[in-house]
Amino acid sequence: MDLRELKKEVSSLPNLSEQLKNFQLHWIKSIKTNTNHHLPFLQNLSLQQKQEINTNLFFIQQKMKELENAQTINHKLQEYARHLIELKLTTLNGNKPKARYITNLLLQDEFLNTKNLLYDIKYLEKNARSVAYKYHHINELIQKEAPLEEAVQFMHQPHKQHLQALLSNSQKQKSLAKQLGEHFISLVKETRRKQ
């Protein structure tokens, strides 16, 4: 994929903050007497089951708070793609000082630093997987205890789709970062050959 297509792909990444909000909107809340009125069977669970579900829900909420800044990864990828296009143009024009500046910017800038970007992507992926693991654990508990009709109704709510979208976006970010990194390396090599 060339840089222009890659930039379009990065620009088309969905808003992760919106996905998180949608997941939280459609997902169950901590089980209390005045919550989850649309799922009345949750009130019939034993105290121990409610506590286990609430513990897992608390864990998910903590991970969701850590994921709230995930949209900045999309912004970093967009800036990275923009700077790579600029680096390619600069290399073609033979402007060595500007090429060196852009290379240093992508390697050492606090916001665009390649190392930090990769760390952020791995951190997002790890947290998204943790949320998915606890999500599946809670679903298993609910499916075991809920009446069949209500369990089916619960599973057909859109929360699963929002979680899957979050997981697929984290994989897409990882793939795009890899491709951007490959372009960066080839551009740096090309710039050094022209010196």
Backbone as CSV, one residue per row, in Angstrom:
resi,resn,N_x,N_y,N_z,CA_x,CA_y,CA_z,C_x,C_y,C_z
1,MET,0.852,-1.171,0.000,0.000,0.000,0.000,0.900,1.236,0.000
2,ASP,0.646,2.141,-0.926,1.472,3.346,-0.966,1.030,4.322,0.131
3,LEU,1.813,5.365,0.306,1.582,6.290,1.423,0.242,7.013,1.345
4,ARG,-0.187,7.374,0.137,-1.468,8.067,0.017,-2.623,7.174,0.468
5,GLU,-2.598,5.922,0.021,-3.640,4.979,0.433,-3.582,4.731,1.933
6,LEU,-2.365,4.643,2.443,-2.172,4.423,3.874,-2.716,5.603,4.675
7,LYS,-2.473,6.816,4.172,-2.983,8.001,4.858,-4.511,8.009,4.857
8,LYS,-5.119,7.618,3.737,-6.584,7.540,3.671,-7.109,6.494,4.641
9,GLU,-6.406,5.376,4.723,-6.808,4.299,5.633,-6.731,4.765,7.087
10,VAL,-5.676,5.474,7.424,-5.514,5.998,8.784,-6.591,7.035,9.075
11,SER,-6.894,7.881,8.103,-7.920,8.912,8.302,-9.310,8.314,8.469
12,SER,-9.514,7.129,7.917,-10.834,6.511,7.997,-11.027,5.671,9.255
13,LEU,-10.032,5.637,10.127,-10.194,4.882,11.380,-11.362,5.457,12.173
14,PRO,-12.224,4.594,12.694,-13.370,5.095,13.459,-12.945,5.711,14.797
15,ASN,-13.803,6.534,15.312,-13.548,7.212,16.577,-13.669,6.210,17.730
16,LEU,-12.552,5.927,18.384,-12.541,4.947,19.469,-13.312,5.421,20.689
17,SER,-13.318,6.701,20.922,-14.068,7.230,22.061,-15.555,6.953,21.896
18,GLU,-16.045,7.100,20.667,-17.456,6.818,20.396,-17.769,5.336,20.590
19,GLN,-16.855,4.482,20.156,-17.067,3.042,20.336,-17.115,2.673,21.810
20,LEU,-16.231,3.270,22.590,-16.235,3.003,24.033,-17.546,3.468,24.667
21,LYS,-18.001,4.658,24.276,-19.256,5.175,24.819,-20.426,4.263,24.451
22,ASN,-20.447,3.819,23.204,-21.537,2.937,22.763,-21.506,1.606,23.507
23,PHE,-20.314,1.075,23.730,-20.215,-0.174,24.480,-20.752,0.021,25.894
24,GLN,-20.318,1.088,26.550,-20.755,1.344,27.921,-22.259,1.617,27.980
25,LEU,-22.791,2.261,26.970,-24.222,2.561,26.933,-25.065,1.284,26.862
26,HIS,-24.610,0.316,26.089,-25.381,-0.904,25.879,-24.991,-2.046,26.813
27,TRP,-23.984,-1.873,27.595,-23.512,-2.906,28.498,-24.202,-2.759,29.855
28,ILE,-24.170,-3.804,30.672,-24.851,-3.738,31.964,-24.093,-2.834,32.930
29,LYS,-24.839,-2.297,33.847,-24.259,-1.464,34.908,-24.052,-2.340,36.133
30,SER,-23.381,-1.817,37.106,-23.192,-2.537,38.363,-24.558,-2.949,38.910
31,ILE,-24.663,-4.186,39.373,-25.969,-4.716,39.787,-26.341,-4.164,41.159
32,LYS,-27.346,-3.314,41.137,-27.935,-2.734,42.341,-29.439,-2.808,42.166
33,THR,-30.167,-2.460,43.191,-31.628,-2.567,43.109,-32.249,-1.616,42.090
34,ASN,-31.585,-0.508,41.789,-32.176,0.489,40.893,-31.485,0.552,39.518
35,THR,-30.746,-0.476,39.133,-30.066,-0.457,37.836,-30.522,-1.630,36.974
36,ASN,-30.223,-1.550,35.704,-30.481,-2.614,34.735,-31.947,-3.047,34.705
37,HIS,-32.846,-2.082,34.669,-34.283,-2.396,34.658,-34.679,-3.179,33.404
38,HIS,-33.909,-3.026,32.340,-34.219,-3.750,31.109,-33.817,-5.229,31.193
39,LEU,-33.102,-5.598,32.262,-32.687,-6.992,32.480,-33.091,-7.427,33.890
40,PRO,-34.359,-7.641,34.133,-34.835,-7.917,35.494,-34.281,-9.214,36.095
41,PHE,-33.877,-10.162,35.277,-33.345,-11.417,35.811,-32.068,-11.223,36.620
42,LEU,-31.355,-10.107,36.399,-30.129,-9.852,37.168,-30.427,-9.702,38.665
43,GLN,-31.608,-9.208,38.990,-31.978,-9.038,40.401,-32.226,-10.381,41.082
44,ASN,-32.472,-11.415,40.292,-32.751,-12.737,40.853,-31.493,-13.563,41.115
45,LEU,-30.342,-13.027,40.756,-29.096,-13.757,40.989,-28.783,-13.791,42.478
46,SER,-27.994,-14.783,42.873,-27.604,-14.866,44.285,-26.641,-13.731,44.617
47,LEU,-26.489,-13.452,45.893,-25.594,-12.380,46.333,-24.165,-12.637,45.871
48,GLN,-23.726,-13.875,45.947,-22.368,-14.226,45.529,-22.183,-13.974,44.027
49,GLN,-23.165,-14.347,43.221,-23.080,-14.128,41.779,-23.082,-12.637,41.449
50,LYS,-23.921,-11.883,42.143,-23.946,-10.432,41.935,-22.591,-9.815,42.274
51,GLN,-21.997,-10.272,43.376,-20.697,-9.733,43.770,-19.622,-10.070,42.736
52,GLU,-19.653,-11.294,42.224,-18.666,-11.686,41.213,-18.831,-10.864,39.940
53,ILE,-20.064,-10.686,39.522,-20.317,-9.876,38.323,-19.907,-8.432,38.573
54,ASN,-20.261,-7.891,39.732,-19.888,-6.505,40.057,-18.378,-6.321,40.112
55,THR,-17.663,-7.310,40.636,-16.195,-7.239,40.682,-15.637,-7.179,39.265
56,ASN,-16.159,-8.023,38.392,-15.705,-8.017,37.003,-16.111,-6.731,36.283
57,LEU,-17.301,-6.223,36.585,-17.734,-4.953,35.997,-16.840,-3.799,36.446
58,PHE,-16.441,-3.826,37.714,-15.538,-2.787,38.222,-14.207,-2.840,37.472
59,PHE,-13.696,-4.051,37.240,-12.451,-4.224,36.490,-12.612,-3.650,35.080
60,ILE,-13.730,-3.977,34.435,-13.973,-3.467,33.081,-14.037,-1.950,33.087
61,GLN,-14.695,-1.363,34.080,-14.791,0.097,34.158,-13.413,0.738,34.317
62,GLN,-12.556,0.106,35.111,-11.199,0.633,35.281,-10.429,0.592,33.959
63,LYS,-10.551,-0.512,33.246,-9.871,-0.630,31.948,-10.457,0.347,30.934
64,MET,-11.762,0.585,31.008,-12.389,1.536,30.097,-11.859,2.949,30.335
65,LYS,-11.630,3.285,31.591,-11.058,4.605,31.890,-9.670,4.734,31.284
66,GLU,-8.906,3.629,31.306,-7.570,3.654,30.704,-7.653,3.735,29.181
67,LEU,-8.726,3.231,28.606,-8.892,3.241,27.150,-9.453,4.557,26.616
68,GLU,-9.919,5.438,27.499,-10.547,6.686,27.062,-9.640,7.543,26.194
69,ASN,-8.349,7.452,26.387,-7.418,8.256,25.598,-6.961,7.546,24.329
70,ALA,-7.625,6.458,23.981,-7.221,5.670,22.819,-7.350,6.439,21.506
71,GLN,-8.228,7.425,21.465,-8.412,8.200,20.241,-7.136,8.961,19.876
72,THR,-6.296,9.262,20.860,-5.044,9.960,20.555,-4.139,9.107,19.667
73,ILE,-4.278,7.783,19.735,-3.483,6.915,18.855,-3.859,7.184,17.407
74,ASN,-5.142,7.346,17.139,-5.569,7.674,15.775,-4.958,9.002,15.316
75,HIS,-4.941,9.981,16.220,-4.345,11.284,15.880,-2.852,11.139,15.618
76,LYS,-2.179,10.341,16.423,-0.745,10.119,16.208,-0.489,9.442,14.871
77,LEU,-1.289,8.448,14.542,-1.122,7.761,13.261,-1.371,8.717,12.093
78,GLN,-2.355,9.604,12.229,-2.628,10.576,11.165,-1.456,11.541,10.992
79,GLU,-0.922,12.023,12.098,0.245,12.922,12.036,1.458,12.201,11.465
80,TYR,1.639,10.971,11.869,2.757,10.167,11.393,2.672,10.002,9.872
81,ALA,1.484,9.673,9.374,1.294,9.508,7.929,1.547,10.825,7.196
82,ARG,1.060,11.914,7.766,1.272,13.229,7.142,2.760,13.558,7.056
83,HIS,3.499,13.294,8.139,4.939,13.574,8.149,5.696,12.641,7.214
84,LEU,5.231,11.423,7.053,5.898,10.513,6.125,5.731,10.980,4.675
85,ILE,4.567,11.486,4.341,4.366,12.031,2.990,5.274,13.236,2.783
86,GLU,5.359,14.067,3.799,6.245,15.233,3.726,7.704,14.793,3.589
87,LEU,8.081,13.740,4.319,9.446,13.216,4.227,9.722,12.678,2.822
88,LYS,8.750,12.020,2.238,8.926,11.478,0.889,9.119,12.612,-0.120
89,LEU,8.301,13.655,-0.015,8.442,14.807,-0.911,9.777,15.510,-0.704
90,THR,10.171,15.635,0.542,11.436,16.285,0.869,12.609,15.476,0.320
91,THR,12.520,14.166,0.420,13.574,13.297,-0.094,13.655,13.410,-1.615
92,LEU,12.497,13.425,-2.275,12.492,13.555,-3.735,13.067,14.896,-4.188
93,ASN,12.817,15.940,-3.410,13.344,17.273,-3.737,14.807,17.432,-3.343
94,GLY,15.325,16.519,-2.557,16.726,16.575,-2.148,17.003,17.565,-1.021
95,ASN,15.999,17.940,-0.269,16.158,18.869,0.849,16.617,18.082,2.076
96,LYS,17.939,17.911,2.201,18.507,17.059,3.259,18.273,17.598,4.673
97,PRO,18.423,18.894,4.926,18.173,19.380,6.306,16.728,19.155,6.764
98,LYS,15.792,19.381,5.865,14.395,19.169,6.233,14.105,17.682,6.428
99,ALA,14.697,16.834,5.614,14.524,15.384,5.759,15.075,14.926,7.103
100,ARG,16.236,15.464,7.478,16.826,15.127,8.786,15.928,15.597,9.925
101,TYR,15.364,16.796,9.753,14.466,17.350,10.771,13.237,16.452,10.960
102,ILE,12.612,16.047,9.855,11.411,15.211,9.939,11.754,13.852,10.535
103,THR,12.887,13.292,10.137,13.320,12.000,10.689,13.505,12.105,12.199
104,ASN,14.188,13.140,12.644,14.384,13.337,14.087,13.066,13.577,14.808
105,LEU,12.171,14.301,14.158,10.856,14.556,14.742,10.121,13.243,14.991
106,LEU,10.136,12.362,14.011,9.430,11.086,14.143,10.108,10.138,15.125
107,LEU,11.379,10.343,15.354,12.094,9.465,16.291,12.135,10.009,17.718
108,GLN,12.130,11.340,17.865,12.397,11.893,19.186,11.314,12.799,19.755
109,ASP,10.336,13.185,18.974,9.275,14.058,19.473,8.458,13.335,20.549
110,GLU,8.063,14.059,21.585,7.303,13.442,22.679,5.970,12.890,22.206
111,PHE,5.298,13.601,21.330,3.985,13.153,20.857,4.103,12.097,19.759
112,LEU,4.989,12.304,18.798,5.080,11.418,17.636,6.097,10.294,17.771
113,ASN,6.844,10.282,18.825,7.889,9.287,19.022,7.395,7.884,18.645
114,THR,8.113,7.231,17.741,7.724,5.912,17.248,7.634,4.898,18.379
115,LYS,8.579,4.954,19.273,8.601,4.007,20.390,7.358,4.172,21.272
116,ASN,6.998,5.416,21.570,5.801,5.673,22.389,4.522,5.271,21.657
117,LEU,4.480,5.505,20.354,3.311,5.122,19.572,3.102,3.614,19.628
118,LEU,4.176,2.859,19.441,4.063,1.398,19.492,3.664,0.927,20.883
119,TYR,4.201,1.587,21.904,3.818,1.240,23.275,2.328,1.506,23.500
120,ASP,1.847,2.649,23.025,0.431,2.991,23.193,-0.482,1.982,22.496
121,ILE,-0.073,1.557,21.308,-0.877,0.586,20.559,-0.906,-0.751,21.282
122,LYS,0.236,-1.192,21.783,0.274,-2.459,22.534,-0.540,-2.360,23.824
123,TYR,-0.473,-1.207,24.476,-1.219,-0.994,25.716,-2.724,-1.022,25.445
124,LEU,-3.147,-0.385,24.361,-4.561,-0.407,23.976,-5.006,-1.835,23.694
125,GLU,-4.207,-2.555,22.943,-4.564,-3.935,22.595,-4.664,-4.806,23.850
126,LYS,-3.719,-4.642,24.762,-3.725,-5.421,26.010,-4.977,-5.114,26.832
127,ASN,-5.312,-3.839,26.973,-6.502,-3.453,27.744,-7.787,-3.902,27.067
128,ALA,-7.835,-3.811,25.749,-9.029,-4.257,25.027,-9.218,-5.764,25.202
129,ARG,-8.133,-6.505,25.169,-8.224,-7.959,25.389,-8.644,-8.277,26.821
130,SER,-8.161,-7.497,27.777,-8.569,-7.700,29.172,-10.062,-7.459,29.334
131,VAL,-10.550,-6.408,28.704,-11.986,-6.113,28.750,-12.763,-7.262,28.108
132,ALA,-12.280,-7.748,26.972,-12.973,-8.842,26.277,-12.994,-10.110,27.131
133,TYR,-11.905,-10.383,27.817,-11.845,-11.575,28.672,-12.880,-11.490,29.795
134,LYS,-12.919,-10.363,30.495,-13.889,-10.177,31.578,-15.315,-10.143,31.032
135,TYR,-15.475,-9.548,29.871,-16.790,-9.496,29.214,-17.311,-10.913,28.988
136,HIS,-16.468,-11.765,28.430,-16.887,-13.151,28.158,-17.154,-13.913,29.452
137,HIS,-16.376,-13.627,30.476,-16.586,-14.270,31.772,-17.954,-13.891,32.351
138,ILE,-18.281,-12.613,32.295,-19.587,-12.146,32.785,-20.713,-12.768,31.958
139,ASN,-20.533,-12.816,30.644,-21.564,-13.410,29.790,-21.797,-14.880,30.131
140,GLU,-20.734,-15.610,30.414,-20.883,-17.017,30.797,-21.684,-17.140,32.093
141,LEU,-21.365,-16.296,33.069,-22.103,-16.319,34.328,-23.589,-16.023,34.108
142,ILE,-23.863,-15.020,33.309,-25.255,-14.631,33.058,-25.991,-15.727,32.294
143,GLN,-25.352,-16.317,31.317,-26.006,-17.359,30.527,-26.315,-18.600,31.357
144,LYS,-25.456,-18.887,32.324,-25.700,-20.044,33.189,-26.924,-19.812,34.081
145,GLU,-27.093,-18.598,34.546,-28.104,-18.314,35.563,-29.405,-17.727,35.024
146,ALA,-29.350,-17.108,33.882,-30.548,-16.443,33.361,-31.465,-17.449,32.676
147,PRO,-32.758,-17.179,32.708,-33.678,-17.995,31.911,-33.309,-17.866,30.430
148,LEU,-33.517,-18.906,29.685,-33.090,-18.969,28.284,-33.566,-17.773,27.468
149,GLU,-34.816,-17.428,27.594,-35.381,-16.333,26.814,-34.669,-15.013,27.121
150,GLU,-34.417,-14.755,28.379,-33.763,-13.498,28.771,-32.277,-13.514,28.429
151,ALA,-31.649,-14.681,28.500,-30.239,-14.784,28.116,-30.072,-14.499,26.624
152,VAL,-30.985,-15.008,25.824,-30.938,-14.748,24.383,-31.159,-13.267,24.110
153,GLN,-32.116,-12.668,24.801,-32.372,-11.235,24.642,-31.124,-10.431,25.016
154,PHE,-30.482,-10.820,26.100,-29.272,-10.121,26.548,-28.167,-10.226,25.499
155,MET,-27.981,-11.398,24.925,-26.894,-11.601,23.963,-27.158,-10.919,22.623
156,HIS,-28.413,-10.571,22.349,-28.717,-9.914,21.080,-28.675,-8.392,21.178
157,GLN,-28.271,-7.882,22.309,-28.091,-6.439,22.428,-26.768,-6.065,21.750
158,PRO,-26.602,-4.812,21.337,-25.441,-4.432,20.514,-24.096,-4.340,21.240
159,HIS,-24.035,-4.636,22.532,-22.769,-4.482,23.244,-21.664,-5.355,22.656
160,LYS,-21.996,-6.548,22.190,-20.980,-7.447,21.621,-20.396,-6.859,20.336
161,GLN,-21.229,-6.255,19.518,-20.755,-5.639,18.279,-19.788,-4.499,18.569
162,HIS,-20.093,-3.707,19.593,-19.221,-2.581,19.931,-17.873,-3.072,20.464
163,LEU,-17.897,-4.143,21.225,-16.638,-4.710,21.729,-15.820,-5.287,20.572
164,GLN,-16.462,-5.990,19.661,-15.756,-6.544,18.504,-15.148,-5.429,17.650
165,ALA,-15.869,-4.333,17.501,-15.345,-3.198,16.734,-14.116,-2.609,17.416
166,LEU,-14.156,-2.520,18.722,-13.008,-2.008,19.471,-11.790,-2.921,19.285
167,LEU,-12.008,-4.222,19.376,-10.908,-5.176,19.202,-10.358,-5.134,17.775
168,SER,-11.230,-5.056,16.789,-10.756,-5.029,15.402,-10.014,-3.726,15.104
169,ASN,-10.457,-2.616,15.714,-9.751,-1.347,15.505,-8.361,-1.380,16.111
170,SER,-8.220,-2.033,17.246,-6.896,-2.112,17.851,-5.964,-2.932,16.954
171,GLN,-6.493,-3.984,16.318,-5.696,-4.773,15.372,-5.361,-3.958,14.122
172,LYS,-6.322,-3.172,13.666,-6.101,-2.348,12.482,-5.031,-1.286,12.754
173,GLN,-5.079,-0.678,13.931,-4.061,0.308,14.297,-2.676,-0.333,14.298
174,LYS,-2.600,-1.523,14.830,-1.325,-2.240,14.885,-0.791,-2.491,13.468
175,SER,-1.668,-2.927,12.590,-1.280,-3.200,11.206,-0.838,-1.923,10.491
176,LEU,-1.595,-0.847,10.670,-1.258,0.423,10.025,0.059,0.980,10.559
177,ALA,0.282,0.837,11.857,1.542,1.313,12.444,2.721,0.543,11.855
178,LYS,2.542,-0.736,11.650,3.608,-1.560,11.056,3.908,-1.082,9.637
179,GLN,2.870,-0.852,8.852,3.063,-0.397,7.481,3.703,0.989,7.429
180,LEU,3.264,1.878,8.332,3.879,3.214,8.392,5.353,3.105,8.774
181,GLY,5.658,2.222,9.711,7.046,2.010,10.118,7.903,1.497,8.980
182,GLU,7.355,0.589,8.178,8.101,0.069,7.027,8.382,1.178,6.026
183,HIS,7.392,2.040,5.777,7.602,3.174,4.872,8.648,4.127,5.445
184,PHE,8.596,4.357,6.743,9.573,5.248,7.387,10.990,4.714,7.198
185,ILE,11.178,3.439,7.438,12.511,2.844,7.300,13.005,2.950,5.862
186,SER,12.136,2.651,4.907,12.565,2.736,3.499,12.880,4.181,3.101
187,LEU,12.109,5.140,3.619,12.382,6.546,3.302,13.688,7.027,3.927
188,VAL,13.972,6.593,5.141,15.234,6.984,5.788,16.410,6.403,5.004
189,LYS,16.290,5.149,4.566,17.353,4.525,3.771,17.554,5.280,2.465
190,GLU,16.447,5.636,1.830,16.521,6.379,0.557,17.158,7.744,0.742
191,THR,16.819,8.398,1.844,17.391,9.713,2.142,18.895,9.599,2.358
192,ARG,19.323,8.577,3.065,20.759,8.401,3.343,21.522,8.043,2.066
193,ARG,20.895,7.307,1.160,21.562,6.961,-0.099,21.813,8.193,-0.949
194,LYS,20.903,9.164,-0.874,21.029,10.372,-1.673,22.053,11.351,-1.119
195,GLN,22.536,11.107,0.092,23.492,12.057,0.685,24.852,11.883,0.138
